[in-house]
Amino acid sequence: MKTVKSIIRDNRQKLNLTKAELAEKIGVNASTITRWESGEVANMTRKNMIKLANVLHISPMDLLGKNQDALPSLNLSENEKEMLSLYKQLDTEDKAEIKGEMKGMLKADKYKMKLNDEAI
């Protein structure tokens, strides 16, 4: 299981954020990010935890490492992981739009035939 410090560091790096940039988005000092990434998280407030999770595009439970094994049976391709990561960065309205677009696309004949073939 990943540690809180590695979750913070890995997600910050995945988003190509410096410690200073992450700190600015949360409203803390860069030294605070350094302490969090070194494992000194005992004094992280709930407010900062929520802000941090939002900026990193993860849930507060993910930040604590609680959802690491929630879906162990999913074997996502790199493309699917990228799509999911991009989707998670959207706001609720845009997520609904994407979902609607996908449902509309699946009405195309090429997908209807595939779904019928899979049902057999």
SEKE-46803 format. One record per atom (N, C-alpha, C): residue number from 1; residue in three letters; atom name; x, y, z. Coordinates in steps of 0.001 Angstrom, whole numbers, plus 500000, padded with zeros to 6 digits. Each point is the difference from the previous one (the first is absolute). Example, Ala and Ser with C-alpha at 12.3 -4.5 7.8 and 13.67 -1.06 7.14 Angstrom:
n,res,atom,u,v,w
1,ALA,N,513190,494310,507800
1,ALA,CA,499110,501190,500000
1,ALA,C,500900,501200,500000
2,SER,N,499650,501050,499280
2,SER,CA,500820,501190,500060
2,SER,C,499230,501090,500730
This chain:
n,res,atom,u,v,w
1,MET,N,500844,498821,500000
1,MET,CA,499156,501179,500000
1,MET,C,500890,501242,500000
2,LYS,N,499609,500991,499203
2,LYS,CA,500758,501237,499903
2,LYS,C,499839,500819,501280
3,THR,N,501030,500746,500313
3,THR,CA,499948,500893,501153
3,THR,C,499415,501340,499582
4,VAL,N,499515,500756,500976
4,VAL,CA,499434,501317,499725
4,VAL,C,501043,500885,499315
5,LYS,N,501236,499952,500496
5,LYS,CA,501043,500857,499413
5,LYS,C,500260,499646,498543
6,SER,N,499996,498716,499662
6,SER,CA,500238,499625,498603
6,SER,C,498788,500313,499126
7,ILE,N,498806,499922,500557
7,ILE,CA,498790,500365,499242
7,ILE,C,500046,501475,499642
8,ILE,N,500379,500832,500957
8,ILE,CA,500098,501443,499749
8,ILE,C,501066,500263,498932
9,ARG,N,501196,499468,500216
9,ARG,CA,501122,500237,499074
9,ARG,C,499689,499472,498597
10,ASP,N,499534,498750,499916
10,ASP,CA,499756,499387,498698
10,ASP,C,498922,500742,499214
11,ASN,N,498922,500394,500671
11,ASN,CA,498923,500716,499305
11,ASN,C,500420,501409,499630
12,ARG,N,500792,500647,500839
12,ARG,CA,500525,501335,499665
12,ARG,C,500874,499908,498754
13,GLN,N,500878,499019,499974
13,GLN,CA,500897,499841,498859
13,GLN,C,499229,499608,498738
14,LYS,N,498983,499175,500154
14,LYS,CA,499186,499598,498845
14,LYS,C,499336,501211,499363
15,LEU,N,499655,500991,500809
15,LEU,CA,499374,501224,499497
15,LEU,C,501036,501061,499618
16,ASN,N,501279,499635,500084
16,ASN,CA,501100,500916,499662
16,ASN,C,499940,501290,500811
17,LEU,N,499697,499871,501274
17,LEU,CA,499971,501154,500896
17,LEU,C,501250,500009,500866
18,THR,N,500580,501181,500177
18,THR,CA,501085,500134,500966
18,THR,C,499379,500070,501386
19,LYS,N,500830,499865,501019
19,LYS,CA,499503,500132,501369
19,LYS,C,499432,501402,500214
20,ALA,N,500673,500994,499429
20,ALA,CA,499540,501392,500146
20,ALA,C,498644,500202,499327
21,GLU,N,499818,499409,498810
21,GLU,CA,498722,500138,499294
21,GLU,C,498869,499318,500767
22,LEU,N,500278,498809,500514
22,LEU,CA,498994,499286,500783
22,LEU,C,499657,500793,501259
23,ALA,N,501023,500517,500660
23,ALA,CA,499794,500785,501217
23,ALA,C,499116,501217,499735
24,GLU,N,500252,500678,498884
24,GLU,CA,499218,501188,499651
24,GLU,C,498528,499648,499778
25,LYS,N,499758,498886,499330
25,LYS,CA,498626,499589,499714
25,LYS,C,499240,499636,501280
26,ILE,N,500721,499516,501005
26,ILE,CA,499365,499590,501253
26,ILE,C,499930,501148,500995
27,GLY,N,500966,500910,499888
27,GLY,CA,500057,501121,500936
27,GLY,C,500898,499732,501188
28,VAL,N,501066,499234,499774
28,VAL,CA,500982,499718,501043
28,VAL,C,501379,500357,499461
29,ASN,N,501024,499897,500846
29,ASN,CA,501379,500245,499577
29,ASN,C,500561,498766,499317
30,ALA,N,500969,500213,499112
30,ALA,CA,500662,498876,499331
30,ALA,C,500656,499073,501018
31,SER,N,500465,500564,501108
31,SER,CA,500623,499163,501040
31,SER,C,498985,499026,500601
32,THR,N,498735,500387,499993
32,THR,CA,498953,499108,500497
32,THR,C,499875,498785,499080
33,ILE,N,500062,500236,498696
33,ILE,CA,499943,498895,499040
33,ILE,C,501193,499074,500219
34,THR,N,501171,500573,500221
34,THR,CA,501206,499205,500267
34,THR,C,499793,499126,501231
35,ARG,N,499427,500570,501046
35,ARG,CA,499755,499217,501231
35,ARG,C,498993,498886,499735
36,TRP,N,498924,500306,499253
36,TRP,CA,499003,498969,499686
36,TRP,C,500639,498869,499214
37,GLU,N,500845,500352,499027
37,GLU,CA,500626,498986,499156
37,GLU,C,501110,499246,500716
38,SER,N,500444,500509,501142
38,SER,CA,501000,499271,500780
38,SER,C,499344,499161,501099
39,GLY,N,498679,500081,500086
39,GLY,CA,499277,499173,500959
39,GLY,C,499523,500730,501233
40,GLU,N,500257,501281,500094
40,GLU,CA,499556,500786,501151
40,GLU,C,498595,500538,499733
41,VAL,N,499007,499130,500038
41,VAL,CA,498635,500405,499654
41,VAL,C,499077,500046,501212
42,ALA,N,500542,499832,501170
42,ALA,CA,499179,499935,501206
42,ALA,C,499186,501267,500226
43,ASN,N,500473,501133,499528
43,ASN,CA,499292,501254,500256
43,ASN,C,499204,500493,498797
44,MET,N,499735,499139,499017
44,MET,CA,499224,500421,498837
44,MET,C,498537,500160,500409
45,THR,N,499469,501183,499770
45,THR,CA,498600,500239,500348
45,THR,C,499080,499338,498976
46,ARG,N,498765,499745,500402
46,ARG,CA,499025,499444,499062
46,ARG,C,499811,500918,498802
47,LYS,N,499981,501300,500274
47,LYS,CA,499827,500986,498934
47,LYS,C,501127,499877,498970
48,ASN,N,501243,499904,500479
48,ASN,CA,501132,499857,499090
48,ASN,C,499983,498647,499296
49,MET,N,499558,498961,500697
49,MET,CA,499921,498675,499391
49,MET,C,499016,500008,498836
50,ILE,N,498877,500650,500184
50,ILE,CA,498990,500081,498938
50,ILE,C,500529,500825,498833
51,LYS,N,500633,501141,500308
51,LYS,CA,500586,500828,498940
51,LYS,C,501065,499219,499237
52,LEU,N,500858,499298,500729
52,LEU,CA,501069,499223,499380
52,LEU,C,499428,498921,499094
53,ALA,N,499021,499267,500482
53,ALA,CA,499378,498948,499192
53,ALA,C,499377,500589,498739
54,ASN,N,499322,501128,500131
54,ASN,CA,499385,500645,498830
54,ASN,C,501043,500417,498974
55,VAL,N,501079,500609,500448
55,VAL,CA,501050,500453,499085
55,VAL,C,500665,498802,499317
56,LEU,N,500151,498897,500736
56,LEU,CA,500636,498804,499441
56,LEU,C,499022,499137,499204
57,HIS,N,498735,500413,499952
57,HIS,CA,498955,499278,499263
57,HIS,C,499796,498583,500531
58,ILE,N,500010,499889,501330
58,ILE,CA,499716,498722,500651
58,ILE,C,499034,500267,501144
59,SER,N,499430,498956,500546
59,SER,CA,499106,500185,501140
59,SER,C,500836,500064,501275
60,PRO,N,499449,500588,501072
60,PRO,CA,500723,499980,501278
60,PRO,C,500311,498569,500456
61,MET,N,499119,499060,499687
61,MET,CA,500255,498599,500367
61,MET,C,501180,499445,499197
62,ASP,N,500107,500382,498728
62,ASP,CA,501156,499593,499194
62,ASP,C,501277,500574,500604
63,LEU,N,499913,501239,500449
63,LEU,CA,501156,500670,500603
63,LEU,C,500508,499216,501204
64,LEU,N,499084,499405,500746
64,LEU,CA,500380,499216,501169
64,LEU,C,500377,498564,499651
65,GLY,N,499888,499664,498711
65,GLY,CA,500336,498651,499585
65,GLY,C,498916,498992,500285
66,LYS,N,498783,500470,500244
66,LYS,CA,498903,499103,500374
66,LYS,C,499341,499324,498810
67,ASN,N,500145,500560,498801
67,ASN,CA,499341,499420,498824
67,ASN,C,500981,499281,499092
68,GLN,N,501177,499708,500478
68,GLN,CA,501028,499389,499161
68,GLN,C,499553,498672,499402
69,ASP,N,499257,499207,500759
69,ASP,CA,499605,498681,499525
69,ASP,C,498504,499901,499748
70,ALA,N,499354,501145,499806
70,ALA,CA,498547,499996,499838
70,ALA,C,499557,499250,498749
71,LEU,N,500774,500047,498933
71,LEU,CA,499642,499344,498745
71,LEU,C,501171,499145,499498
72,PRO,N,500374,498974,500739
72,PRO,CA,501178,499241,499612
72,PRO,C,499834,499226,498700
73,SER,N,498771,499744,499576
73,SER,CA,499799,499198,498801
73,SER,C,500098,500816,498712
74,LEU,N,500121,501312,500095
74,LEU,CA,500111,500826,498800
74,LEU,C,501428,499967,499468
75,ASN,N,500133,499552,498792
75,ASN,CA,501293,500041,499324
75,ASN,C,499880,500999,498866
76,LEU,N,500267,501254,500302
76,LEU,CA,499838,501060,499021
76,LEU,C,501244,500147,499140
77,SER,N,499787,500252,498714
77,SER,CA,501110,500310,499111
77,SER,C,500504,501400,500333
78,GLU,N,501163,500343,499482
78,GLU,CA,500539,501347,500224
78,GLU,C,499053,501053,499432
79,ASN,N,499388,499729,498863
79,ASN,CA,499045,500920,499394
79,ASN,C,498777,500190,500905
80,GLU,N,499502,498901,500555
80,GLU,CA,498842,500089,500890
80,GLU,C,500349,500763,501277
81,LYS,N,501195,499778,500527
81,LYS,CA,500444,500734,501190
81,LYS,C,500082,501493,499705
82,GLU,N,500538,500340,498822
82,GLU,CA,500104,501411,499621
82,GLU,C,498615,500622,499854
83,MET,N,499091,499264,499354
83,MET,CA,498637,500515,499807
83,MET,C,499323,500219,501354
84,LEU,N,500165,499065,500915
84,LEU,CA,499403,500128,501325
84,LEU,C,500604,501176,500761
85,SER,N,501301,500169,499891
85,SER,CA,500666,501122,500657
85,SER,C,499487,501335,499460
86,LEU,N,499861,500094,498682
86,LEU,CA,499480,501224,499396
86,LEU,C,498555,500248,500428
87,TYR,N,499192,498950,499991
87,TYR,CA,498596,500104,500392
87,TYR,C,499873,500505,501437
88,LYS,N,500833,499494,500897
88,LYS,CA,499931,500389,501409
88,LYS,C,500313,501479,500212
89,GLN,N,500676,500622,499035
89,GLN,CA,500345,501414,500126
89,GLN,C,498858,500927,499582
90,LEU,N,498981,499436,499356
90,LEU,CA,498870,500812,499531
90,LEU,C,499050,500327,501147
91,ASP,N,499238,501094,499839
91,ASP,CA,498978,500303,500985
91,ASP,C,498761,499148,499706
92,THR,N,499033,500044,500889
92,THR,CA,498811,499154,499906
92,THR,C,499241,500211,498696
93,GLU,N,499874,501237,499587
93,GLU,CA,499266,500311,498768
93,GLU,C,500682,499385,498776
94,ASP,N,501315,500138,499921
94,ASP,CA,500724,499439,498859
94,ASP,C,500012,498470,500034
95,LYS,N,500055,499425,501207
95,LYS,CA,499920,498535,500108
95,LYS,C,498659,499504,499450
96,ALA,N,498924,500704,500312
96,ALA,CA,498679,499621,499495
96,ALA,C,499959,500115,498478
97,GLU,N,500631,501034,499468
97,GLU,CA,500028,500185,498544
97,GLU,C,500752,498854,499324
98,ILE,N,501154,499643,500551
98,ILE,CA,500787,498893,499446
98,ILE,C,499197,498699,500063
99,LYS,N,499353,499755,501113
99,LYS,CA,499191,498783,500156
99,LYS,C,498897,499961,498945
100,GLY,N,499334,501122,499776
100,GLY,CA,498956,500083,498989
100,GLY,C,500542,499750,498604
101,GLU,N,501166,500580,499711
101,GLU,CA,500631,499794,498697
101,GLU,C,500312,498525,499774
102,MET,N,500536,499356,501020
102,MET,CA,500346,498584,499868
102,MET,C,498754,499147,499777
103,LYS,N,498936,500301,500730
103,LYS,CA,498750,499263,499811
103,LYS,C,499478,500204,498581
104,GLY,N,500107,501215,499500
104,GLY,CA,499573,500288,498637
104,GLY,C,500829,499248,498980
105,MET,N,501301,499949,500208
105,MET,CA,500877,499279,499087
105,MET,C,499678,498509,499960
106,LEU,N,499625,499453,501154
106,LEU,CA,499706,498565,500070
106,LEU,C,498720,499615,499272
107,LYS,N,499235,500993,499567
107,LYS,CA,498786,499718,499224
107,LYS,C,500312,499736,498531
108,ALA,N,501234,500239,499593
108,ALA,CA,500400,499763,498618
108,ALA,C,499903,498516,499681
109,ASP,N,499685,499710,498760
109,ASP,CA,499826,498612,499571
109,ASP,C,501220,499132,500298
110,LYS,N,501193,500545,499840
110,LYS,CA,501194,499175,500211
110,LYS,C,500089,499490,501443
111,TYR,N,499458,500737,500946
111,TYR,CA,500020,499557,501388
111,TYR,C,498809,499104,500313
112,LYS,N,498870,500252,499364
112,LYS,CA,498832,499143,500190
112,LYS,C,500319,498584,499554
113,MET,N,500665,499870,498874
113,MET,CA,500365,498679,499489
113,MET,C,500957,499322,500977
114,LYS,N,500960,500746,500513
114,LYS,CA,500974,499424,500931
114,LYS,C,499314,499545,501276
115,LEU,N,499082,500809,500524
115,LEU,CA,499279,499620,501205
115,LEU,C,499154,498763,499767
116,ASN,N,499357,499899,498825
116,ASN,CA,499199,498825,499686
116,ASN,C,500893,498753,499889
117,ASP,N,501182,500151,499402
117,ASP,CA,500926,498870,499882
117,ASP,C,500462,499515,501361
118,GLU,N,500249,500940,500917
118,GLU,CA,500469,499636,501326
118,GLU,C,498906,499323,500803
119,ALA,N,498728,500299,499707
119,ALA,CA,498890,499414,500743
119,ALA,C,499770,498539,499628
120,ILE,N,500512,499601,498843
120,ILE,CA,499773,498624,499522
120,ILE,C,500852,499002,500747
